[in-house]
Amino acid sequence: MSDARQLLADAQTAEVKGDKAEAIKLLRKVAEIYRDKQLGTKALKVLRHIRRLEGVDEAAHDEGVMPFETQVFEGPTPARTMPERGPVLADPAVEAWCSFCCRPNSEVGRLVAAPTGTFICAACLKAATAMLLT
Ligand SMILES: [Zn+2]
């Protein structure tokens, strides 16, 4: 994890200096490291911050600067926390599969994510809604 930690520190330094391009480049490496380590939540947070730096994800700008910095740990993996308890729209940049029909988001479009790391596509949501609301 020390690679990611160092890259995050370097990215923060670059961001403070106003070098957004360098910060984004470093943060992309961090996201790749997290992704390769199956740390999806951390990877998503880094990707969100990249989008904020790029000025794309304005909805998330109120999260402040580098909110994930405090979540970089050395040593054993900390207990999982689930701050988001309801459904959220999954990041389309992340490869994911509908947990019901097992089709990838590249095929079924955007997915809704649950706090348990599961996803549902529009077709399965429609079928489930019909079951629940009849
Ligand atoms: Zn589905």
Residues whose N, C-alpha, C, O or C-beta is under 5 A from the ligand:
A	BS01	ZN	C98 F100 C101 C102 C121 C124
